């Protein structure tokens, strides 16, 4: 597989700076890095971004995550390996990623479950993290970015 074009972040270097700044901003809260990794992997699975699925699964493995948690992300609702906080973040990530799939894109029960666990700064961090990985997924899917080539 070969990319359709040079990656947009290489064509527009300021875009890379902006995306890196966004990523850095998401880490400015008490949300565990593990939660961000879980979100990134799940959103990438939903969006079919093979590059990001590969990258984030590898990052999680290198960070010491158990294989069961990495493999279980795609079926997190049925998997016993996730905390209530992680489940709330994953549910929020799925809703924010699939905005067009329902008339109420982020239902109150999804929002309330996350807001019961995370404070406003943490929610902001989660939302920015979800938005950021969606940008990366959309760029990579559009140009058919192959795994491990950026």
N, C-alpha and C positions, 0 to 999 in steps of 0.2 A: 504494500500500500504506500502510496506517495501523496503528500499534501497537494492540494489544488493550487496553492500559492505560498509564497513566503509568509510566515506567520505575521499577522497584523501588528503584534508587539515589536517585531523587528522592522516593519515598514514604518511604524509610527512610534518611535522610542519613548515619547512622552506618555503614551498610553501605558507602557510597561511601568513607568515611574508612578503613574496614578494608581494602577492596580496593586503595585507593591505598597504604596501608601495606604490604600484601603485595607489590605491584608494586615499591615502593621497596626492600624487603628482597631481592628477587631480583637487584637490581643491585649488591648488596654482595659481589661476588666478581669474579674475573678472567675470567668468561665474557664474550666480546665481545657488545656490544649487537646486533650483526648476527645472532648465533646466536639470541638471544631473539626477534628479529623473524622469523627463519625459522620458529622453533617456533610463534609466534603465528599466522603465516599458514597453516602446514600444519594445525595443530589446528583453526583456523577453517574451513578447507576441509572437513576431515573432518566437522565438526559442522554444516556447512551454514549458518554464520552470515554472511550476506551483508554485514552491516554491518562485522563485524570483518575479513572478507576484503578488502573495499574499503579500510578504514582502514589495515590493516597493509601492504597492497600500496603504498598511497600513501606511507606513512611510509618504506618501504624505498626507494622512488623518490626521495623528498625527501632521504634520507640518502646518495644517490649510488649506490645499487645498480644494477647493470646489469639491463636488461629481461630478459635470458636467465635470470638467477638468480630473478627474481620469477616469471616464467612457468614456470620449471622446477621450482618447489617441489612442485607436484602430482605430478610424476614424478621426484622427486629420485634414486631408485635408478638410473634409466636416464639421468640427466643428468650431463654431465661437469663441471658448474659448481660442485660442492660439495666441500669439503675432507673428510678422514676425520673430523675432529672434528665438523663440521656434520652429516655423515651419521649419526654415532653419536647426536648430540642429536636429530635428526629421527626416527630409529628409536625412541629412547626415548620421544619425544613421542607417536608413533603408538601404541605399546604402552600407555602410561599412559592415553591417551585412549580406547582401545578395550578396556578391561578385560574386558568381557563377551564378547568375540569369540573367546576361546580358553580352554582349561582352565588354561593357565599364562599369566596375563595379561602378565607381563613376563618372558619367557624369559631364562635365564642368559646365553645368547649376546648378547642385546640389552644386558642389564645389564653384562656383562663388557666388551663393546666400549666402552661409555660410561665404565666405571670404569678402563679402561686409559688413557684420555685425560684424564679429569677427576678432580680430587681430591675429597675428601668435601665441602668447602665449595662447590665448583663443582657437584657433583651435587645438593646441596641447593638451590642456586640454580636449576638446571634443573628439578628436580621442583616447586618452588614456582611457577616461571614457567608450567609446563605446567598445574598445578592452577589457577592464576589465570586463564589464558585459557579454560580449560574452564568456570569459573564464569561469566565474561562471555558466552561462547557460549551457555550454557544459559539464562541470563536473557534474552538477546536473541532466541534461537529461540523460547522459550516465549511471549513477548509479541509475536512477529513484528515486532521492531524494524526499521524501514526504514533504509536506508543514509542516513548523514549527518543524522540527526534528533535525536541525543542531544547 
